[in-house]
Amino acid sequence: MVTEADANTIMTVTLTTPAALFSGSTLVVAARSDDQGAVAGTSCRFGRNTAGETDPTYLNAPLCGLAWGPLSAIGFGDHHIILDITTDDQGAGVAGDECAGAISVTEGANAFDATGMTTGAEPAEACGPGTGGFNDDMWFTYTASYAGAVTVDTCDTASYDTDCAVYTDCPGNGGTLIACNGDAPDAGTGAGGACQTWYSSVDVGLVAAGQTIIIRVAAYSPGTGTGTLNITNTPPRPTINEVRIDNPGSDTDEYFELAGLPQDLTGLTYIVIGDGAGGSGVIESVTDLAGQAMGAGGYWWAGEASATLGTPDMVGTLGFENSDNVTHMLVEDFTGANGDDLDTDDDGIFDVEPWSAVVDSVALVETPGSGDLIYSATTVGPDGNFVPGHIERCPDGSGDWAIAEFDHTVGTDTPGAANSCLAPPSNDECDTATVAIVGVNDIYNLNATDSADAWDPAPCTGGDMAADVWYSFVAPGDGTVGVSTCDTGGWDTDISWSTGACGALTQVACSGDAGDGSGNGGACQAWYSEMTGLAVTSGETYMIRVGGWSPADQGTGTMTITFAVAGDEPCDAQEVFDGTTIVDNTNATDSSVPFGVDADSNCPGTFLGQFDSDMWFSYTATCEGTVTIDTCDPNGIDTDLGVYEGDCATVDQPIACSGDSSDHPGPCQSFTSLVTFVATQGNVYLIRVGGWSDNSGGVTEMHISCAPDAVDPTASFTVSGSLPISLNFQNVSLTDSSDDGGDSNATRTVDWGDGSATETVAAGSSTTHLYAINLPVDGPNGFEATPSLTITNAVGSNTATGDTLRVVPIGDANNDLTSNVADMAYLLGYLYLGGPGMDCYQAGDLNGDDTANLADAVYGLYYLFVPGSSDPIIPASPLCN
């Protein structure tokens, strides 16, 4: 039987009984599809021949558009054999066995029976530790009935060990993997007994209403059974969107509005923190939202019975304070009560938090830095000298807060609907820029003014940068950033990227129009803006300016910021050296280089994980020997470590790798990695560091050392220009001829033996040195010096010494390394009494007339005993005769 798994393969059919063929006969192979049996008119057949029949034999192929006719009419001879092969595609197959027959499932528990499922042609996914072979897989399709965060799991105490993957569409239709999992984090215990051991759980992320995903459930090892596919779709909790705490006249129209996806609001409570007898931090208003629900319109509001702005979804007594600093909060699972003092010591920090989570909060400020304390990082106000009476978020749901129109009769209040946003945005100028983050940022420039900051459209063919707004971005690491305003609901934008302080910015890049006006094939608005490859330095702040191509180009949209950490891919590797390197893969992504059994076959038994959020480094070997790399760090993350060589664009198999190692003496984190490999000096190696398991980003140290394959070195050198005895000075040259023992990084240190500083010299080099007596400083004293050279490599060291040099001072007639009255007596004895000769007659020539005589003795005595007398004259040559 031929199945989908046999696509693009060759199948051989061997006849059980060899067929006898006439000499020169023709073999005709006929094939037909037989899903419905040999029903006339449904099969495509090329011919049939019964035993002994030679001619005529007809083509029976009406569905192929072929006419009836004898085979002889198309060139066959009298003798031919028909080999009739019947093919059958087996129909649609069992529901769920292939992606094309995926079973539709909904939110909640979906029971399934995988008995009889086969392993499809789709490859097993690499989902980290605990992933099996995706055996006997079963396929499901889920269409979200509402937007929310979707989680898929196979928890069922009666089920089996599963693998699970989620795709955008069937892989055969071009669908891509969203996420997958072999074992849930608590799978080893079966979620404490609530599930089978080794169940799977996949966090799909936020899914739009109506979006369809494909789910693949498979067995870790061959063999299936029954189970349950659980689908949870949780809409994100709503946010506070518009608040009125005061209006002209009596407070008839106090209200608060929430914005979000359709959902039950039970469990949420709206509270206001102000002051009381105990000081700050006292609850002044409590509104329990039990039984309330956010409708399909995306807005819900609560007001008082006196409301004139519409009919609230919930009517109650709010009693908002409107004459002091107050904090409005939306909290989950509130257990407190109105009047509770949550900050008993009035230090601005809650001492009691009677809730499980703060969903959203905003502080309305009347007196910044004084008055009642506030308890939210998000603030708005004051409005002149007053606390804002009316605030709104622009754009709705996730935008910045702005002070809105105080007079409710003007008609700009919109409880239960999208906000008016008529005031300039809070980030209208550079010095009030909104903080932007990596990911999707809501942007809008409705009613924004034109900033006075310089705008240079020349580099990017930009427009007017009209109605511009500002964002600040702090680089999370060294790397590159991309900024795009692609959003089908966005406006025709201009954007720029600048460095420096507001008022003194330097524009680095800009974009007016990206693409060709097609909106990237309809994925964006027609004229969106995009900047890519922006180099950033960790911790530095950059300013992003977003405006309209023309004054009429205003609206709401999104700005997507992408960040690629330096070293995120092999061809962007960071250069590292021997010593310690700090590795931070918090912002790294999974590289495209494979890992797993096939990819890491050179590293069996090294306990490799999945190289999560891996980073790449480039290392040039500093020696001919063994390189050791480890990630030992008591505060570090659980790592995978690999070393590769070759072209960064085609790296595949590592030459060394490690998941967990116990070879390091420590102290290290619980699971550290360590590799060693033989390196060639000067060769470049790529080092890969990632997390052992999924979502294991963080910081760790990496240590690199190179130990050459060496033996003990041997020191050796020659000295030229050296004399046994020299007068006052001597220039020498030392040439190294040492053997480094195979360690090219060996160091050579020369000690000249005269008290001068030692020198480090290069291998095989020559260096000069002047031995000299400084009469004004040293006095009439000579010295002896023995030069030496010490070579040190990774194994040991060795020292060689040269001949001793003797440098005598002028006037040292008796060669005792000092010039004194004894030398004058020695000189007179030599000249007049037949005394011994001088080893260096030039030492007796103190007056520099090239003759040693009585005048030199007199000159020397004056030098020694008469203050202010002239120093002896130093000869031009140190040579002694």
Buried (B, 14 or more C-beta within 10 A) or exposed (E): EEBBEEEEEEEEEEEEEEEEEEEEBBEBEBBBBBEEEEEEEBBBBBBBBEEEEBBEBBBBBBEEEBEEEEBBEEEBEEEBBBBBEEEEEEEEBBEBBBBEBBBEBEBEEBEBEBEEBBBBBBEBBBBBBBBBBBBBBBBBBBEBEBBBBBBBBBBBEEBBBBBBBBBBBBBBEEBEBBBBBBBBEBBEEBBEEEBBBBBBBBBBEBBEBEBEBBBBBBBBEEEBBEBBBBBBBEBBBBBBBBBBBBBEEEBBBBBBBBBBBBBEBEBBBBBBBBBBEBBBBBBBBBBBBEEBEBEEEBBBBBBBEEBEBBEBBBEBEBBBBBEBBBBBBBBEEBEBEEEBBBBBEBEEEBEEEBBEEBBBBBBBBBBEEEBBBBBBEBBBBBBEEBBBBBBBBBBBBBBBBBBBBBEBEEEBBBBBBBBBBBBBBBBBBBEBBBEBEBEEBBBBBBBBBBBEBEBEBEEBEBBBBBBBBBBBBEBBBBBBBBBBBBBBEBBBBBBBBBBEEBEEBEBBBBBBBBBEEEBBEEEBBBBBBBBBEBEBEBEEBBBBBBBBBBEEBBBBBBBBBBBBBBBBBBEBBBEBEBEEBEBBBEBBBBBEBEBBEEBBEEBEEBBBBBBBBBBBBBBBBBBBBBBBBBBBBEEBBBBBBBBBBBEBEEBEBBBBBBBBBEEBEEEBBEBBBBBBBEBEBEEBBBBBBBBBBBEBBBEBBBBBBBBBBBBBBEBBBEBEBBBEBBBBBBBBEBBBEBBBBBBBBBBBBBBBBBEEEEBEBEBEEEBEBEBBBEBEEEEBBBBBBEBBBBBBBBBEBBEBBBEEBBBBBBBBBBBEBBBBEEBBBBBBBBBEEEBEEBBBBBBBBBBBEEEBBEEBBBBBBBBBEEEEEEEBEBBEEBEBE
